Amino acid sequence: MSKQQLKKLKNNQENTLKHIGIILDGNRRFAKKLMLQPWKGHELGAEKIEKILGWLQEMGIKEFTLYCFSLENFNRPKKEFDFLMKLFKKEFLRLKKDKRIHENKIKIRFIGKTKLFDKELQKIIKELEEMTENYSDYIINFALGYGGREEIIEAVKKLVNSREEINERNFQKNLWLESEPDLIIRTGGERRTSNFLPWQSIYSEWIFLDKMWPEFEKQDLINCINEFKQRHRRFGK
């Protein structure tokens, strides 16, 4: 796609598509297809996440929320779990040093029960959030140790304890993620939402792709954006 076409794409969706959520599914199945160990798929998937930084600015997308690790994923086999923890540490440390974060003023946020991770990973998470807390041009939310039902329960507890009036606005302020995706993409061929942003996604447009996450390319994102633009969002009207 030419620069002119990308510019047109960016301008056309600028006022309607601000926030994209992605369920990064299919890493293990992709590795199996290539006859590799399951954790190799996670490694290839992590390489794909790195490209998101470039896509943010190039396509004019304000915010990405990436579903990287659910609460259920804590039950993965120990060898795979340990590899994932090392991979998260490695990739988030690399992210800390990425000049594009500062050049493009990208805010990094983590949503989920991050206190369930070990102290080393918690420290890296905290440092990334603190070093980017004043940025707002672009936002990347990593859903890590995330569960949508659990998020809602935590929000209820906070709201009750705060003694604020119980209404939709106050409830939403107490969620881990307050913003709502316009579009959610799930790779990997599954057709379910898997406890991802159940409150925030009530009016999101969903696109399910058969491609595994390590196979996902910029053109796939462009195709999803173009499909989104063809849909008529009624918001219950």
Secondary structure by P-SEA (a helix, b strand, c coil): ccaaaaaaaaaaacccccbbbbccccaaaaaaaacccaaaaaaaaaaaaaacccccccccccbbbbbccccccccccaaaaaaaaaaaaaaaaaaaacccccccbbbbbbbcccccccaaaaaaaaaaaaaacccccbbbbbbccccaaaaaaaaaaaaaaacccccaaaaaaaccccccccbbbbcccccccccccccccccbbbbbbccccccccaaaaaaaaaaaaaccccccc
